[in-house]
Amino acid sequence: MTEDDEKARAAVRLVEDLVAKVPGFEEAYETHVDEEHGVLSYVFFAIDVVNETVRSYLGEADPDGPDWRQVLAFLEEESRRAVPGAYSVIVTSFLDQLPYKGQPGFGIEAHLGPVMTAKYLELRPFMAEALGEGGSR
């Protein structure tokens, strides 16, 4: 198995683990797999995970949907592990897709754990002051 194959498998495993450990993503996952004929990890995270997490943070989510706190806790733990493939999905398709100032859901970034906060600040260094220069508010 090549390194690229291992990264792709780690990215799919990240999605499967999220769905297994954070209640509320099952239906979105099933729809995604049916529509995409498999798991496209980056797409699932950028669309489903970010949108549902932000909706939960705003209090607009379905009561049976995922809880944003559980999502962030799961992703922080996975970020600590920094498994190639999985970590790039978290960075590219979650952290880099979070709302900007003035968008609904802005503020969720203040609740990121230390590993995700550090990476978020690499992506958006202009947020350092708002987050206390590397620490959560």
CORGI-V894549 format. One record per residue. N is the residue number from 1. PHI is phi in whole degrees, 0 to 359 (* if undefined). Layout:
# CORGI-V894549
((N,PHI) (N,PHI))
This chain:
# CORGI-V894549
((1,*) (2,280) (3,298) (4,296) (5,297) (6,296) (7,295) (8,296) (9,294) (10,295) (11,293) (12,293) (13,298) (14,301) (15,298) (16,298) (17,293) (18,300) (19,297) (20,287) (21,260) (22,243) (23,300) (24,114) (25,261) (26,303) (27,296) (28,298) (29,296) (30,299) (31,297) (32,301) (33,298) (34,296) (35,288) (36,263) (37,59) (38,144) (39,259) (40,252) (41,305) (42,297) (43,291) (44,302) (45,292) (46,297) (47,263) (48,287) (49,292) (50,297) (51,299) (52,292) (53,293) (54,293) (55,301) (56,297) (57,302) (58,281) (59,78) (60,253) (61,279) (62,301) (63,302) (64,269) (65,282) (66,292) (67,267) (68,302) (69,295) (70,293) (71,298) (72,297) (73,296) (74,298) (75,291) (76,296) (77,299) (78,293) (79,294) (80,299) (81,290) (82,52) (83,289) (84,305) (85,96) (86,290) (87,296) (88,294) (89,293) (90,300) (91,290) (92,286) (93,255) (94,240) (95,303) (96,285) (97,254) (98,297) (99,299) (100,268) (101,308) (102,94) (103,262) (104,302) (105,99) (106,300) (107,122) (108,298) (109,297) (110,289) (111,254) (112,291) (113,288) (114,299) (115,290) (116,291) (117,299) (118,300) (119,290) (120,302) (121,289) (122,292) (123,286) (124,228) (125,300) (126,292) (127,269) (128,302) (129,297) (130,296) (131,263) (132,75) (133,52) (134,106) (135,247) (136,292) (137,294))
